[in-house]
Amino acid sequence: MDATVGALAASLGGEVIGDSDRTVGNALALAKAGPDCITFLADEVKTRELSDADAAAIFVSRTRVEELSDDLRARHTFIVVDDALDSFIDTLRKFRSDRPRSRIGISPRAVVAESATLGEGVNVFPGAFIGEDVVVGSGCDIHPGAYIGDGTKLGNNVTIHPNAVVYCDVTIGNRVIIHAGAVIGADGFGYRFRGGRFEKIPQLGTVEIHDDVEIGANTTIDRGMIGPTIVAEGTKLDNLVMIAHNCEIGKHNAFASQVGIAGSSTTGDYVRAGGQVGIGDHLNIGTGASLAASSGHHKDVPAGETWAGAPARRIDETIKIMMTLNKLPEMRSTVKTLQKQVKELTTELEKLSSDQSAAA
């Protein structure tokens, strides 16, 4: 679709600074946007980076309008809105709509147990497997190669992408998305060492995935040993995340790729973890805590704090350590100079002491 800058602004409750008659035919990021594109000024982007922009129009948040110089206002067309990113996303949807949902029903090439119960409007694609006593809510999509184990319960509008595996007796809430290759409910890594060998501890718990959770591709969530491993409402897990047995993940957490959480650890609500964060077993990460990428945690993290480093500490302590490490070459040189001076002074003192003894 094509639209004028003025029409887009009117549809979003924005005001135009510049040419409202320019035509917009696409939406792209600032660095990629051409003369027919709409883009946005992200919160982290400095206004000086707009000097080379070539977009038809640029969304800018009301809180940043005063940062725009007269030169920028003269060179570019802006649409002033409450939130630049929100308006850009709304506009992006106008230009790039999602593919419509398929309505194939139950494929004859899928395997669905007779004891399974499927709600209205469910799609089960070729090659999918649904085991005994499974309950699938309405509006679910079970894609090719997906496996749903016996006794598992899915809420409404759940999407299981290709080749995802959900083991037996798992509970999944409403509007959950499980991406390709994810494994939910595999045995936890539990063993006892007896008689010179590892003896498996039975993993007889389950997994509970609450409403509006999204689980990335090739992410794994192990079942509990006794009770459930829990991922609470609204939490988002990136690709290649590992949640071990008996963990309880709070509401609206966000974990980037390659986060690993060892067994029986818990998090509060609104916890954020950057890529490659490692969390030891039996720890608690408090509500609102932030864990910097590649940090390694062996202690509880209090609510609201930001920790970084390996081993992880409060970020202010980690910054001090990093600043000190950066000065090590200079400090090493200083120490060598001091050692030389001390040696010279010691020699002089010994000579003076010897001279005084001889004079006496």
Secondary structure, DSSP 8 states (H G I E B T S, - for coil): --EEHHHHHHHHT-EEES-TT-EE-EE--TTT--TTEEEE--TTS-GGGGGG---SEEEEEGGGGGG--HHHHHH--EEEES-HHHHHHHHHHHHS---------B-TTSEE-TT-EE-TT-EE-TT-EE-TT-EE-TT-EE-TT-EE-TT-EE-TT-EE-TT-EE-TT-EE-TT-EE-TT-EEEE----EEEETTEEEE-----EEEE-TT-EE-TT-EEE--SSSEEEE-TT-EE-TT-EE-TT-EE-TT-EE-TT-EE-TT-EE-TT-EE-TT-EE-TT-EE-TT-EE-TT-EE-S-B-TT-EEETTTTEEHHHHHHHHHHHHTHHHHHHHHHHHHHHHHHHHHHHHHHHHHHHHH-
